[in-house]
Amino acid sequence: MPRYLAYLLGVMFMLLAGGGSALLAQSASLTALDVTATIGTSTVVPIETTHSHESDGYSFGILHRSVDLTVDSVGLGAAIIAMQGVEASVPSFFDVNLSPTLPTLAPVATGGFTVGLIFDFTLTPTATRLPIGADQELLLVTYSVALTASAGVVDLEFSGAMGSPNVEIIAALSVPTATPGQPDPVEVIPTTIDGVLTIANAPFLRGDLNDSGHYSLIDGITLLYRMFGLQAAGTCADAEDMNDDGTINLVDPLDFFSYLFAGGSPPPAPFVACGDDATPLTTLGCASSGSCP
């Protein structure tokens, strides 16, 4: 469903209902945008909202089912920051739980967060509320991708079954009534559109361990230093997997030296030029490679 559909439906309901029947026009949606991040890096996922009436607040949770991700922080989005230009104390209440009680349904969730958000505690007719609008940036969620992560996709799922007690998925809308200056606070269950975080490998040059852009004896020796703990691990394990068998062991430098000095086979691609792993099923991951910016 397109992200703006809920908003358009809300507008249609308002037109059909007429000005005196605004209660028929309540609608809201929450969307986690799709993003891509490379292994070992952090990325920010915007959470957007669309609603048919001014909003007093939101509550919801977002979970993921992969040990490859960690929620680092949840911050305010551009729409709320813009509200602070009107009222510096907005939001009056903003609570984030980065370690909520998770639902036990299979497949088991491995992480997530819950949030409770109230824009203005006064809740008077002139209180600062999030205006009517589509695709407004509500929150910015920072996720870290583990160095041990595998390339693939992770769903970011809205959930009302996290926390103790559960933090429900709710939008609080301020709906006009027939009495001027006396809006009605209405609880709406928003339409939710889950996001996808795609974990990707950074491009690399197999065997170029010192990021020089070419191959020599020092690359094989560097791998030996790392294997025996004389040098810290690199940021691109795929580059160290000289024979692309999915493991790093003594065979890798031996195969590399055989290629350099004894007419052995060259390492598998990407070898001549930077690129992605040709065998992602055996990938070790590559967070970054200095020879392939």
C-alpha positions as CSV (number, residue, x, y, z in Angstrom):
1,M,0.0,0.0,0.0
2,P,1.5,3.4,-0.9
3,R,2.5,5.5,2.1
4,Y,0.2,8.3,1.3
5,L,-2.9,6.1,0.8
6,A,-4.1,6.4,4.4
7,Y,-3.9,10.2,4.2
8,L,-5.8,10.3,1.0
9,L,-8.5,8.0,2.4
10,G,-8.8,10.3,5.4
11,V,-9.3,13.3,3.1
12,M,-11.9,11.4,1.2
13,F,-13.8,10.6,4.4
14,M,-13.7,14.2,5.4
15,L,-15.2,15.3,2.1
16,L,-17.9,12.6,2.3
17,A,-18.7,13.3,5.9
18,G,-19.0,17.0,5.7
19,G,-17.8,19.6,8.2
20,G,-20.3,18.7,10.9
21,S,-19.4,15.0,10.9
22,A,-15.6,15.1,11.3
23,L,-15.7,12.0,13.6
24,L,-16.0,9.9,10.4
25,A,-12.8,11.2,9.0
26,Q,-10.2,9.9,11.5
27,S,-7.2,8.2,9.9
28,A,-3.5,7.8,10.6
29,S,-0.5,5.8,9.4
30,L,3.0,5.0,10.5
31,T,5.8,4.1,8.0
32,A,9.3,2.8,8.6
33,L,11.3,3.8,5.5
34,D,13.5,1.2,3.7
35,V,17.3,1.7,4.0
36,T,20.6,0.0,3.1
37,A,23.6,-0.3,5.4
38,T,27.0,-2.1,4.9
39,I,28.2,-4.6,7.4
40,G,29.8,-3.0,10.5
41,T,28.3,0.4,10.0
42,S,25.4,2.4,11.4
43,T,22.4,3.7,9.6
44,V,19.3,5.9,10.3
45,V,15.8,4.8,9.6
46,P,13.2,7.6,9.4
47,I,9.7,6.9,10.9
48,E,7.0,8.9,9.2
49,T,3.4,9.7,10.1
50,T,0.4,10.7,8.1
51,H,-2.9,11.8,9.9
52,S,-6.2,13.5,9.0
53,H,-6.4,15.6,12.2
54,E,-3.9,17.4,14.4
55,S,-2.1,14.8,16.7
56,D,-1.6,15.0,20.4
57,G,0.7,12.0,20.5
58,Y,1.7,8.5,19.4
59,S,2.7,5.2,21.0
60,F,4.1,2.1,19.2
61,G,7.0,-0.4,19.1
62,I,9.2,-1.6,16.3
63,L,10.9,-5.0,16.5
64,H,13.4,-7.0,14.4
65,R,14.2,-10.7,14.2
66,S,18.0,-10.7,13.6
67,V,21.0,-10.7,15.9
68,D,22.8,-8.8,13.2
69,L,21.1,-5.5,14.2
70,T,21.2,-3.4,17.4
71,V,19.0,-0.3,18.1
72,D,21.5,2.4,19.2
73,S,19.1,5.4,19.7
74,V,15.8,6.9,18.9
75,G,15.6,10.6,18.3
76,L,13.2,13.3,17.2
77,G,12.4,13.7,13.5
78,A,12.2,16.9,11.5
79,A,8.4,17.4,12.0
80,I,8.8,17.5,15.8
81,I,12.0,19.7,15.6
82,A,9.9,22.1,13.5
83,M,7.3,22.2,16.3
84,Q,10.0,23.2,18.8
85,G,10.3,26.4,16.9
86,V,6.8,27.2,18.1
87,E,7.1,25.8,21.6
88,A,10.5,24.9,22.9
89,S,9.2,22.4,25.5
90,V,7.7,20.1,22.7
91,P,7.5,17.2,23.3
92,S,6.3,17.3,26.9
93,F,6.8,13.6,27.2
94,F,9.1,11.4,25.2
95,D,10.0,8.0,26.5
96,V,12.0,5.4,24.7
97,N,12.7,1.8,25.9
98,L,15.6,0.2,23.9
99,S,15.3,-3.1,25.8
100,P,11.5,-3.8,26.0
101,T,10.0,-7.2,26.8
102,L,9.7,-8.9,23.5
103,P,6.8,-11.1,22.2
104,T,7.5,-14.8,22.2
105,L,5.7,-15.8,19.0
106,A,7.9,-17.5,16.4
107,P,10.1,-16.5,14.7
108,V,11.4,-14.9,17.9
109,A,12.1,-11.2,17.9
110,T,15.7,-10.4,19.0
111,G,15.5,-6.7,19.5
112,G,13.5,-3.5,19.2
113,F,12.2,-0.5,21.0
114,T,9.0,1.1,22.2
115,V,8.1,4.8,22.3
116,G,5.6,7.0,24.1
117,L,5.2,10.5,22.7
118,I,2.9,13.4,23.9
119,F,3.5,16.7,22.2
120,D,2.0,19.1,24.8
121,F,0.8,18.3,28.3
122,T,-1.5,21.3,28.5
123,L,-3.9,19.7,25.9
124,T,-5.8,23.0,25.7
125,P,-7.5,24.0,22.4
126,T,-4.4,26.1,21.7
127,A,-1.9,23.4,22.7
128,T,1.0,22.6,20.3
129,R,0.0,19.7,18.2
130,L,1.5,17.9,15.2
131,P,-0.3,19.5,12.2
132,I,-2.3,17.6,9.7
133,G,0.0,16.3,7.0
134,A,1.4,13.4,5.0
135,D,4.8,11.7,5.4
136,Q,5.9,13.8,8.3
137,E,9.2,12.7,9.8
138,L,8.3,11.7,13.4
139,L,11.4,9.8,14.6
140,L,14.9,8.9,13.5
141,V,16.1,5.4,14.6
142,T,19.8,4.6,14.5
143,Y,20.7,0.9,13.9
144,S,24.1,-0.7,14.0
145,V,24.9,-3.6,11.8
146,A,27.3,-6.2,13.4
147,L,30.7,-6.9,12.0
148,T,29.6,-10.6,12.0
149,A,26.4,-9.9,10.1
150,S,25.6,-11.7,6.9
151,A,24.3,-9.9,3.8
152,G,20.5,-10.0,3.5
153,V,17.3,-8.2,4.6
154,V,15.9,-7.6,8.0
155,D,12.2,-6.6,8.5
156,L,11.5,-3.7,10.8
157,E,8.1,-4.6,12.1
158,F,5.6,-2.4,14.0
159,S,4.3,-4.2,17.1
160,G,1.8,-3.5,19.8
161,A,3.0,-6.6,21.8
162,M,6.2,-5.2,23.2
163,G,6.9,-3.9,26.7
164,S,5.3,-4.7,30.1
165,P,2.5,-3.7,29.9
166,N,2.3,-3.8,26.2
167,V,2.9,-0.5,24.4
168,E,0.0,-0.4,21.9
169,I,0.1,1.1,18.5
170,I,-2.0,4.3,18.9
171,A,-2.4,7.7,17.4
172,A,-4.1,10.3,19.6
173,L,-6.0,12.8,17.3
174,S,-7.6,16.0,18.3
175,V,-10.9,15.9,16.4
176,P,-13.0,19.1,16.0
177,T,-16.6,19.0,17.5
178,A,-19.7,21.1,17.0
179,T,-18.6,23.2,20.0
180,P,-15.9,25.7,19.0
181,G,-12.8,25.4,21.0
182,Q,-13.7,22.0,22.5
183,P,-11.9,19.3,20.3
184,D,-12.5,15.6,21.1
185,P,-9.4,13.4,21.9
186,V,-9.9,10.3,19.8
187,E,-7.8,7.1,19.9
188,V,-7.0,5.8,16.4
189,I,-5.2,2.6,15.5
190,P,-2.8,3.7,12.6
191,T,-2.2,1.8,9.5
192,T,1.4,0.5,9.7
193,I,3.9,0.0,6.9
194,D,6.9,-2.0,8.0
195,G,10.4,-1.2,6.7
196,V,13.2,-3.3,5.4
197,L,16.9,-2.8,6.3
198,T,19.1,-4.3,3.7
199,I,22.5,-5.4,4.9
200,A,25.1,-5.2,2.1
201,N,28.8,-5.9,1.8
202,A,31.1,-3.0,1.0
203,P,33.0,-3.5,-2.3
204,F,36.5,-4.9,-1.8
205,L,39.6,-6.2,-3.6
206,R,40.4,-9.8,-2.5
207,G,43.9,-10.1,-1.1
208,D,44.7,-6.4,-0.8
209,L,45.0,-6.4,3.0
210,N,47.1,-3.2,3.3
211,D,44.8,-1.2,1.1
212,S,47.5,-0.3,-1.4
213,G,45.5,-1.1,-4.5
214,H,47.9,-3.9,-5.7
215,Y,49.3,-7.2,-4.5
216,S,52.6,-8.2,-3.1
217,L,54.3,-10.3,-0.5
218,I,53.3,-7.9,2.3
219,D,49.6,-8.8,1.9
220,G,50.2,-12.5,2.6
221,I,52.4,-11.6,5.5
222,T,49.8,-9.2,6.9
223,L,47.3,-12.0,6.9
224,L,49.7,-14.2,8.9
225,Y,50.2,-11.4,11.4
226,R,46.4,-11.1,11.8
227,M,45.9,-14.9,12.1
228,F,48.4,-15.2,14.9
229,G,47.3,-12.1,16.8
230,L,50.2,-9.9,16.0
231,Q,48.0,-7.4,14.3
232,A,44.3,-6.4,14.9
233,A,41.7,-7.9,12.5
234,G,40.9,-5.9,9.4
235,T,37.6,-4.4,8.5
236,C,37.0,-6.6,5.5
237,A,37.1,-10.4,6.3
238,D,36.1,-11.2,2.7
239,A,39.4,-9.6,1.5
240,E,41.3,-12.0,3.8
241,D,39.5,-15.1,2.4
242,M,42.1,-15.5,-0.4
243,N,40.5,-18.7,-1.8
244,D,36.8,-17.7,-1.1
245,D,35.9,-20.9,0.7
246,G,34.1,-19.0,3.6
247,T,36.9,-19.5,6.2
248,I,40.2,-17.9,7.0
249,N,43.0,-20.3,7.7
250,L,46.6,-21.2,6.7
251,V,45.4,-22.3,3.3
252,D,44.6,-18.7,2.4
253,P,48.2,-17.3,2.6
254,L,49.6,-20.5,1.1
255,D,47.3,-20.2,-2.0
256,F,48.2,-16.5,-2.3
257,F,52.0,-17.2,-2.2
258,S,51.5,-20.0,-4.7
259,Y,49.8,-17.5,-7.1
260,L,52.6,-14.9,-6.5
261,F,55.6,-17.1,-6.9
262,A,54.7,-20.6,-8.2
263,G,52.2,-20.1,-11.0
264,G,49.2,-21.0,-8.9
265,S,45.6,-19.9,-9.7
266,P,44.7,-16.3,-8.9
267,P,42.3,-15.5,-6.1
268,P,38.6,-15.5,-7.1
269,A,36.9,-12.3,-8.0
270,P,36.8,-9.5,-7.0
271,F,40.5,-9.6,-7.7
272,V,41.5,-7.4,-10.6
273,A,39.0,-4.7,-9.8
274,C,36.8,-3.8,-6.7
275,G,33.5,-5.5,-6.5
276,D,31.1,-7.6,-4.5
277,D,31.6,-11.2,-3.3
278,A,30.8,-13.6,-6.1
279,T,29.7,-16.2,-3.6
280,P,27.5,-14.4,-1.0
281,L,26.5,-17.7,0.5
282,T,30.0,-18.1,1.9
283,T,30.5,-14.4,2.7
284,L,32.4,-13.4,5.8
285,G,31.4,-9.8,5.4
286,C,33.1,-6.6,4.5
287,A,32.4,-3.5,6.5
288,S,34.8,-1.3,4.6
289,S,37.9,-1.5,2.3
290,G,40.4,1.3,2.0
291,S,41.3,0.3,-1.5
292,C,37.6,0.5,-2.6
293,P,36.2,3.7,-1.3
